Amino acid sequence: MYNEQPAFDLLQEAVGKTFRAAIKELGCPTLPNGLLTEEHHAFISSKIKKLPASIENVDRQIVTQALKGRVLRVGHSADGRSLFFVRFPLDKSDCIVTFAYATEQWELYAIDSVQSRGHNLNRLLIGAVFGSAITAAVTFFLWGIDGNLIEQAKEQGYVVMTQEKFDEQIALATQSGQAAPTTAKPAAGTDKPSTTKPATGQTKTGKSGEEVVFTLEQGMNTSHLTAFLKQEGLIDNPEAFGVRMTQLGLDVKLQAKSYKFRRGMTEQEVLTALGG
């Protein structure tokens, strides 16, 4: 059905480049206007309140900004189309949108995440006290982090350092008898710190260990899944969880079938269940 799309090894070369440069190098036509559907428009307008009311104007903004954005990851859909996961700013939010391409045609495949920049910044900050000399330390896991966020952190009085430098500060604080900072270790297979908490005997919506089932049907996307997981008390933040799924490649690996979970699972355990 779909052919003439770039081979996967060529697609890989697009990662890290601007979307405009990547598709030009691959010989794809530029991103056209008219990709935003009514459903996409309703979703993104619910997340970003200051967007124009006109779907045509929002569509133009998304196309313009997406072409300036960075390609985070690439892949192929079940029907063979080439997928580009692109991150770009829109108004005061960061968006991750998947575009699908085949035979000279583009489609806005999915809106994976829309988060305010302030929200993203807060999730990237890991507080730590090293006596009076250093009031707070921030470790940025540098994959995919926007330089603007780092500048925002500095403006708010945080010290921005690499993981290596942060580890050195932990060692020094421990040796001097000061309290070492509390931070989450990166979850297995990811480059982001885990934010999961151990389950207690009772969850938000039922008893720990009780089985819950989500059936992913044709036409659904990750937002349907994350909304269900949030409703069942299995995750705290649907948008952040959706970003983690995108980073792990789970969003394109999901199949139309039933997924089983148990109340009390950690978010890492939910990700493992989705990858099974």
N, C-alpha and C positions, 0 to 999 in steps of 0.2 A: 504493500500500500504506500509506504513512504520509502523513498530512496534518494540517492544523490546527496545525502547528508554527510558532513565531514566524519571521517573515521575517528575512533575514540582517541588514538594516539595523537592525532592532529588537534582534537578538542582540548586535550590536556595542556597544550601550549597556550591556551587562552587564559588559564588560571593566573590571577594576579594582574592581568592587564585591564585597561579600561575596556568597557564593553564595545565602544565604538571601534577601537583599534583591533580588538580580537576578531570581530565579525568581518572587518575589512580584510584582515590577513587570511581569514578562512574563505574569502570569496563569497560571503553571504551578502544579500542586499541589506541596506540599512533598515533599521526598525521603523515600521510605518506607524502612522496614527490610526486610530480606530480599533485598537486592541482591547480596550477596557470595556468589559461587559457591565450590565446593570448590577449584577450581583457583586462584581468586584468593586464597582463604584460605591455601592451601599456599605460594603465592608470597610473600605479604606476611609470613607467619609465619617464613619462611626468612630474611627481611631484618631483622625486628624480633623479637628472641628473647623479650622480656618480655611479649608480648601474651597475653591469656587463651587457653586451649586451646579454648574453646567458640567455634564459628563465629558463633553468635548474638551473643555478647558483643563479638566483634571487629567484626561488622557494625554493631552499635549505636554503637560508638566511631567508626567511619569516618563514618557518617551524621551523628553529632553534630558531629564536627570539620570535616567537609566543608562543612556549612552555615555554619560560622563562617569558612571559608577564603575566599580571593580567587579570582575568575575571571581566569585569565591570558589566555585566548584562547577564541574561539568558532569554530564552523564547521558544516559539514553532512557527514554520512556519505554513502557512495555510494547508500544506499537512502533518503536524504532526511531522516534524523533529525537533530535539532539536537544539536550536541556542545558541551559545556562542559568546558574544561580547568581544573581547580581545584587550587590548591595549599593545603595545610593541614598543621599539625603533628600527629604521632601518636606518642605516647610521646616519645622524644628524636630522632625522625627527621622529615624533611620529605618529604611525599608529593605527587606530581602524579598526579591520577586524572582520567580522562575519563568523564563521564556523558552518556548519550544519552537524548533525550526525543522522544516523539511520541504524539499522541492519548491524553493523560492517563497515559502510562506511562513510567516511568524504568527505565534499565538501567545497571549499572556496565559501561561499554564496555571500558575497559582501565585497568590500573595502569601508568602510564608510567614512574614513577621513585620509588624509595624510597632516601633517603640520610640517613645520620646527620648531625646538625647540625655535628659536629666536622669531618666529611669535607667538607661544603659550605663551611665556613669556610676550611679549608686551601686549597681550590681557588680561593677568592676573594682570597687574600692574595698580593700581589706584593711581594717584598722589595726594598729599595733602601737603600744606605748613603750618607748625606750627611755624612761625617766623624763626629765624636763628638757633634755637637749633635742630630742626628736618627738614631736607631738603625735605624728601619725605617719605610717609608712604605707605605700601603695605598691603592690606588685602587679604589673600588667603582663599577662601571657600574650605576647606580642602578635600572635597570628590574627590578622584581620582587624586589629584595633585601629580606629581612626585617630589620626594625630590631633584632631580637634578635641577629642575626649581627654587626651593627655594634657592639653593646654587648659581645659576646664578644671582638671584635677589640681594643676599647679595654682590656678587662680583661687581655688578654694582652700589653699594652704596645705595641700598634701605634698609629700615627698614622693616623686616618681622614680622607681628603680627597677632594674632587671631582676629576674628570678635569682640569678647568681649573687647579686649584691644583697638581695633580701635574705638569702640563706646565710650570708656572712654576718648580717646584723643579728639574725637569730642566734648564731653561734656565740657572738660577742656578748649578747645580752645574757645568755645562759651562763657563760664563764664568769661574768661579773656579778651574778646572783640576782639580776633583774628578771622580771617575769617575761618570758618569751611570748611573742604574739601568737594569738590563736588564729589559725587559718586552715582552710580546707585543702586537702591534697587533691591533685587532679584525679578525676575518675579514670579507671582503666580504659585505655583506648581513646582518650580525649586529651585536649590541651587546655581544657577549662576546669577551674576548681569545682568540685562537687558541692552542691548546696543541699543535699539530701540529709534528712534526719532519721534516726532510728525510729521504727514504729513503736507505738505504745499499745496497750491492750484495747484501746477504743479509738476509732477513726472518726472523721467528721460525720459520716453518713451511715455507719454500721459497725458491726463487730469485726475485730481483726481476724484475718484468715478466711473471711467469707468470700466466695468466688463471685466475680462480676465479669460479664462478657460484653464485648463491643464488636458488632459486625460492620466491617468496612465494605460498603457497597460501591458498585461502579458509579463514578461521578463524584464521590466524596473526596475530600482532601484532608490534610493534616489538621486543619482547624476544627473539623468535626470530631476527630479523635481527641485532640487536646481539650476541647470543651467537655467531652464526656469524662475524661480523666480528672479534670478539675471538679466537675459535679460530683464524682464519686470519691473525692478527697484523696486521690492518688498523686496529684501534683499541686503545687502552690501557684505557679505562674504559667498559664498556657502559652504565652508568647515566648518566654524564655525557654520553655521546654521544646517548643517548635524549632527554635534556633539550634538547640542541641541535637535534635533529630536531623536537621539539615547538615550540621557539621559532621555527623556520623554517617550520613548517606542513607538514613532509614526512611526518609520521606519518599525516595524513589524505589525503595525495596519493598514497601508495603504492598500486600496483595489483597484482592477483594475476598476476604474470608473473615472468620470470627477469631478474635484475640481474647484470651482468658487472662484475668488478673485476680489477685487476692488483696482484699483490703489490708492495709498495714504495710504493703510493699514500699520500699524506698523508690525514689525516682530512678536510681541506677538499675534497680531490679525491673522496673517497668520498661526501661530501654532495652534491657536484656531480653525480656519477654517479646518485645516487638521485633527484635532481630532474629528470633528463633524460627 
